[in-house]
Amino acid sequence: MVVHRRPFGRTGWDISEVAFGAWQLGGQWGPVDDDVSIRALVNAYELGINFVDTAEMYGSGHSEEVVGRSLREWNGERIYVATKVQPTRWPHPSEADPNIDKAYPPEYLRDQVEQSLRRLAVERLDLIQLHCWMPGGMANQEWLETLHSLRDEGKIDRIGVSLRDYRADEGVALAESGLVDSIQVIYNIFEQTPETALLRAAETTKTAIIARVVLDSGSLSGAWTPETYAGWDEGSVLKTMLRGGRFSETLDRVAEVRTVTDPFYETLDEAAVRFVLDRPEVSTAIIGMTTQKRIERNASYGDGEGLAPGLREKLGGFHWSKNFYV
């Protein structure tokens, strides 16, 4: 099995269209065994997945440390690692224009890059992303000047941003400008806003698009049942996100999606991943994975085939305006 490769924007990189999402390796989604996590990463590399997305925020740097260990155990082709630096203070979702200068002051950015280098045990970061993009960064570019300096010093290679949850439109002007190499955005069957303008804007400047939450935090995996919620650990990300009536409403909407996808694919997750990869503007789709079976399945969807003809039009009506991260 060889995962299909796509150009990563204008960087010259060819990366797997399915990427390894390493948030769960930090422990916030439930208990983790680092040795199991490292085996999962190496298994993914063996199947041709050569792009990993992590962040300092994922377990206070623990995910980065685990990814770094996996790189030291790997002797094959180059693995590209994207990490992120979170702001000094996360803005409330209601804040329309947070202060980016206060969120990413120069010395703070430098310190965070140094810490990521140490945790990953590498000499240069392949891709550093602002974990929370703020539109004011178009006019106030001290953050970019700092990252350019770090690149000139050989500490980072490429620069990207991760858009705030369900704010795809905040990345349009940035994509049109070509100021960064990549933009990460939530994109899935329920969140189709990137199709409105962002994907087209990114294509004009060859800015790489990294799609995240492709399976809607698991709902589009097709594995959830009415009993699933009770089995999650108290305080875990999913238990908190799907509180109240959110879980049952999500299951109802997933059932509606399946009435459309089942005639085309045996599993919902295949339809969900292919829906995202069907857009050529997307460089890679991040998927969380831990077991060998899940890794093999996810890798198999990255075959370059896209979505079954006629299905995209049928799925276009399932956009759902929500933000369960708050």
Residue, then its C-alpha position, 0 to 999 in steps of 0.5 A: m500500500v502506497v499513500h498517494r502524494r500531493p504537492f504541499g503548496r509551493t514548498g516543493w514537498d510531496i506529502s501523503e494526502v492522509a496525515f497523522g493527527a497526533w493530538q490524541l498522543g498528548g493524553q487529552w482524549g483519554p489514557v495513552d501508552d507512549d510505546v503504543s503511540i510510537r508503534a502507531l506512528v512508525n506503522a503509519y510511516e511504513l504505510g507511506i504516511n509522511f506528514v504528522d501534525t502536532a502542537e505544544m498544546y497537545g499534552s503540554g508538549h507531550s505529543e511533540e516528545v512522542v513524535g520526536r521519539s518516533l522519528r529517532e526510531w525511523n530509518g526510512e524516508r523523510i517525515y514532515v512534522a508540523t507543529k504549532v505555537q499557541p497564543t499567550r492567551w486564547p481569545h474568546p470565540s466572541e472576539a472578532d479581532p484579538n490583538i495578535d501582537k500581544a498573543y505572539p510577542p517576539e521573545y515568546l515566539r522564539d522561546q516556543v520554537e526553542q522548546s519545540l525543537r528540544r521536545l522533537a529533538v530536531e535541529r529545524l522545524d519543518l513547519i511552525q504554525l500559529h495555533c490561533w490565527m488572528p486577522g489583525g496579523m495582516a496589518n501587524q506583521e511583527w509575528l511574521e518578521t520574527l518567524h522570518s528571522l528564525r527561518d534565516e537562523g535555520k530554526i524553522d523551514r516553513i511558516g503556516v497558521s491554523l485558523r480559529d474553529y469554524r472561522a474559515d473566512e478569516g483565512v481568505a485574505l491571508a491566502e490571497s496574500g501568499l504570506v504563509d506557506s500553509i493554512q490549516v482549517i476545519y473542513n468536513i461534511f458538516e463544516q463546508t465553509p472553506e468551499t465558499a472562498l478559502l479553497r479558491a483563494a489558496e489555489t491562486t497563491k499555491t498556499a497549502i491547505i491542511a484539513r483538520v477535524v475531517l471526521d468531525s472529532g469522530s462522529l463521521s467515523g461511523a463507530w459511535t452508538p447511543e452507548t458511546y458517550a457513557g464510555w468516555d472518561e469524565g473531563s476528556v475532550l469528547k465528553t466535554m464537547l458533546r455534553g447536554g443534548r449535543f451527542s444525541e443531535t450529532l447521532d441523528r445528523v450522522a444517521e441522515v448522512r449515512t442514508v446518502t453515503d451507504p449506497f456508495y461506501e461500506t463505511l461512513d469514514e471512507a466517505a468522509v475522508r474522500f469528501v475532503l480529499d476530493r478537493p484538489e486544493v487540499s494538500t492533506a487531511i489530518i486524521g487521528m489514529t492509533t490502532q494498526k487496523r485504523i491506520e491501514r484503513n485511513a491510509s487506504y483512503g489516500d489512494g488519489e481516487g477522490l469521491a464517488p461521482g455524484l456524491r458531492e452534490k448529495l452531501g452539499g446540503f449537510h453543512w451544519s453551523k455549530n461550534f462544540y469547542v465552546 
